Amino acid sequence: KGEKTITIYRARQDGVVKAALFKVAERGYAGDIQVLMAVDTEGRTLGVRVLKHAETPGLGDKIEVKKDKWIKDFDGKSLGDPSPEKWGVKKDSGVFDQFAGATITPRAVVKAVKGGLEFFAAHKTEITG
């Protein structure tokens, strides 16, 4: 698997890193779904938003915050909450809802966010300084 370049933006308060913001992507039903996520220094998500996707209107586009509040279910989540095996859609015994007729789309977003949290955990020292 090829190496990807990830640009990380650090949010500082009084010179101290408080959060990191970066993009991750995962293959959805109709192409890559690009996700922007903010993570605090403890590895908890402060917010997740979909930046770009080509998912089916009326089905997969519920990942957009302007269409549905589903994406807000990631707020405050971390690799330990839920436990690693619960990072999936309910159809896969996970804790996140899927959409009728569009399981691939939320499955891809869950995978992207979990991957982003794993990336943050693996590079926490470099990211937070």
Secondary structure as GFF3:
##gff-version 3
##sequence-region A 1 129
A	DSSP	beta_strand	8	13	.	.	.	ID=ss1
A	DSSP	beta_strand	16	27	.	.	.	ID=ss2
A	DSSP	beta_strand	32	40	.	.	.	ID=ss3
A	DSSP	beta_strand	45	52	.	.	.	ID=ss4
A	DSSP	three_ten_helix	60	63	.	.	.	ID=ss5
A	DSSP	three_ten_helix	70	74	.	.	.	ID=ss6
A	DSSP	three_ten_helix	84	86	.	.	.	ID=ss7
A	DSSP	three_ten_helix	90	92	.	.	.	ID=ss8
A	DSSP	alpha_helix	104	122	.	.	.	ID=ss9
A	DSSP	alpha_helix	124	128	.	.	.	ID=ss10
###
